[in-house]
Amino acid sequence: MDDVRASSAWVASHSSHVVVDSSGIEKVAETIDTIPKVEWDFEGIHYFDNGPLTVQYLLVLDALNFCFWPDKDLNYDNLAAGLKEAIQNDKSVFDADRLQKYTGSELRELLKWPRPLPLEDERVRLLHEVGFELERSFDGKASNLVESCGKSAVKLVALVTRHFPGFRDHSIYKGHQVFLYKRAQIFAADLWGAFGGQGYGEFYDIGSITIMADYIVPAVLRQLGVLKYSSTLASTIEANSQIVAGSEEEIELRACSIYAVEKMKELISMKSGKKVLSIELDLWLWSFGIQCPGLQHHRTLSIYY
């Protein structure tokens, strides 16, 4: 994850549209004695059986965890709960051979969604990709993928991005390659959260994972006074206009969020004298954000988040 931290820091130091406000970070850090603990499944929407089937569920979930906003009624909860119900009703629903055959209408039926999903063709393509590569390299089982990482979250992210092209979340910014890896990192984070840091969720280097740069976290950081936007960018977001994937503005929103939360983590750790995980900060910021219905976030069509 050093590449994620280093490239995000580079973006933050060369940013044209987003500013990381050090005083804003300090104010937030001053108000937090300890990070409020948020349970991984605080909404009760995820499948969990404490075994390999949960790992299969989480990989499928994280392969599809992106771009809900074009349908105002659709959100992450619909995806997580829909997939949960599907696997409760049919334990073979995410078998590798079946993942390779789903159509858009069949995916909608699994989720009990009444109309085409945003980026539905891409979602189906990514399901096929996951099924094919699981079958080819891991005997069809996501649990074998996890077991092959040697309890290293960093190695797991590397394996996921090596084997599944749809997880390769990186961009070029002012001539520099920037690594963000939101969905690959969230797979490791979900395993850690679901299994309570034990079994399939045990990683000796879980502290290496950064926050997962999405739509919600930048908006929350802006509300907290940690991120400042240029007037043009602020107007674009407030008008609900789209920001092009891979544009300077989009990369800055995501990379500056990662950099800002890393700095926030350092300050909170120094103040409390305790180790703070980016995962814990990410979950707290995200849970804060989804409880603010009026929060305006940027809108980008992307398979990465």
Secondary structure as the mmCIF struct_conf table of DSSP 4:
data_model
#
loop_
_struct_conf.conf_type_id
_struct_conf.id
_struct_conf.beg_label_comp_id
_struct_conf.beg_label_asym_id
_struct_conf.beg_label_seq_id
_struct_conf.end_label_comp_id
_struct_conf.end_label_asym_id
_struct_conf.end_label_seq_id
HELX_RH_AL_P HELX_RH_AL_P1 ASP A 2 SER A 13
TURN_TY1_P TURN_TY1_P1 HIS A 14 HIS A 14
BEND BEND1 SER A 16 HIS A 17
STRN STRN1 VAL A 18 VAL A 20
HELX_RH_AL_P HELX_RH_AL_P2 SER A 22 THR A 31
BEND BEND2 ASP A 33 THR A 34
HELX_LH_PP_P HELX_LH_PP_P1 ILE A 35 LYS A 37
TURN_TY1_P TURN_TY1_P2 TRP A 40 GLU A 43
BEND BEND3 GLY A 44 GLY A 44
BEND BEND4 HIS A 46 HIS A 46
BEND BEND5 ASN A 50 GLY A 51
HELX_RH_AL_P HELX_RH_AL_P3 PRO A 52 ALA A 63
BEND BEND6 LEU A 64 LEU A 64
TURN_TY1_P TURN_TY1_P3 TRP A 69 PRO A 70
BEND BEND7 ASP A 71 ASP A 71
TURN_TY1_P TURN_TY1_P4 LYS A 72 ASP A 73
HELX_RH_AL_P HELX_RH_AL_P4 TYR A 76 ASN A 89
TURN_TY1_P TURN_TY1_P5 LYS A 91 PHE A 94
HELX_RH_AL_P HELX_RH_AL_P5 ALA A 96 LEU A 99
TURN_TY1_P TURN_TY1_P6 GLN A 100 LYS A 101
HELX_RH_AL_P HELX_RH_AL_P6 GLY A 104 LEU A 111
TURN_TY1_P TURN_TY1_P7 LYS A 112 LYS A 112
BEND BEND8 PRO A 114 ARG A 115
HELX_LH_PP_P HELX_LH_PP_P2 PRO A 116 LEU A 117
TURN_TY1_P TURN_TY1_P8 PRO A 118 LEU A 119
HELX_RH_AL_P HELX_RH_AL_P7 GLU A 120 SER A 137
BEND BEND9 PHE A 138 PHE A 138
TURN_TY1_P TURN_TY1_P9 ASP A 139 GLY A 140
HELX_RH_AL_P HELX_RH_AL_P8 ALA A 142 GLU A 147
TURN_TY1_P TURN_TY1_P10 SER A 148 LYS A 151
HELX_RH_AL_P HELX_RH_AL_P9 ALA A 153 HIS A 163
HELX_RH_3T_P HELX_RH_3T_P1 PRO A 165 PHE A 167
STRN STRN2 HIS A 170 TYR A 173
TURN_TY1_P TURN_TY1_P11 LYS A 174 GLY A 175
STRN STRN3 HIS A 176 PHE A 179
HELX_RH_AL_P HELX_RH_AL_P10 LYS A 182 ALA A 194
TURN_TY1_P TURN_TY1_P12 PHE A 195 GLY A 197
BEND BEND10 GLN A 198 GLN A 198
HELX_RH_3T_P HELX_RH_3T_P2 GLY A 199 GLY A 201
TURN_TY1_P TURN_TY1_P13 TYR A 204 ASP A 205
HELX_RH_3T_P HELX_RH_3T_P3 ILE A 206 SER A 208
BEND BEND11 TYR A 215 TYR A 215
HELX_RH_AL_P HELX_RH_AL_P11 ILE A 216 GLN A 223
TURN_TY1_P TURN_TY1_P14 LEU A 224 GLY A 225
BEND BEND12 VAL A 226 VAL A 226
STRN STRN4 LEU A 227 TYR A 229
HELX_RH_AL_P HELX_RH_AL_P12 SER A 231 GLU A 238
TURN_TY1_P TURN_TY1_P15 ALA A 239 ASN A 240
STRN STRN5 GLN A 242 GLN A 242
TURN_TY1_P TURN_TY1_P16 ALA A 245 GLY A 246
BEND BEND13 SER A 247 SER A 247
HELX_RH_AL_P HELX_RH_AL_P13 GLU A 248 SER A 272
TURN_TY1_P TURN_TY1_P17 GLY A 273 GLY A 273
BEND BEND14 LYS A 274 LYS A 274
HELX_RH_AL_P HELX_RH_AL_P14 SER A 278 ILE A 290
TURN_TY1_P TURN_TY1_P18 GLN A 291 GLN A 291
TURN_TY1_P TURN_TY1_P19 PRO A 293 GLY A 294
STRN STRN6 ARG A 299 ARG A 299
BEND BEND15 ILE A 303 ILE A 303
#
